[in-house]
Amino acid sequence: MVKTPTRSIPLFLENGDRLSSAEFERRSALLPESQKVELIEGVVYLAADVRYHSHAQPHGIMMGWLGVYASATPGVEFVDNPTVRLDLDNQPQPDAVLRIDRSRGGQSSISDDDYLEGAPELVIEIAASSAAYDLYEKKRVYRRNGVQEYIIWQVYDRRISWFSLEEGEYIELSPDEQGTIESCIFPGLALDIEATIDLDLGRVLTVLQSQFNIPAHQELIDRLASF
């Protein structure tokens, strides 16, 4: 008797699917690389199309800011949209990451199969508004896993929230008299909040580069070089 060949059923991913980390990786590997997909607390989130003003342009500003800092700080790396293996139920894909490699004293490392594993020092998310899950579910996940600093740019609300992890809780940092916030982890990483919201990359980079001569920035470079 000739058996009728069985037709394999495609393994799709849909918003709201509840999967193990292994099954999530198996299914997401079948998607185009351009498709952003995350596993947050065991639940699948598929990103919507990327719009120009609400996401792509702000994303470019932040990548330019991080790129200039990393270029002036040997031992620090910036990454665009990496999938991060945080724990068994969470594989977010943050918009941007600034990290120190584990070999230089950092928290995260690159796995043999080329994933970022562990909590990066700083994570950035671009959110349309304060209603986004970045401010709730993902914030809790980043805090619990030890991401030291978390920046959320709520574009429609014209607001940037910068959180620093202190004694297991996120404390929101406030701008100084010049309207600037500086990282507690990366000395010299200063962000002019108003210029950023106004998409004024020139001013953002001018303020950033003015901090490269402070002693704490050179001390970080020296410390990273000592490993």
Protein Blocks (a to p, Z undefined) as FASTA:
>chain_A
ZZdddddddddddehiacdfklmmmmmmmpcfklccddeehiacddddddfklmmmmmmm
mmmmmmmmmmmmghiacdehiacdfblmbccddfbdcdddfklopabdcdfkopaedjdf
bdcdddfblmbmklmmmmmmmmmnopabdcdddfklopacddddeehiacdddddfkopa
cdfklghiacdfklmmnopaklmmmmmmmmmmgfklmmmmmmmmmZZ
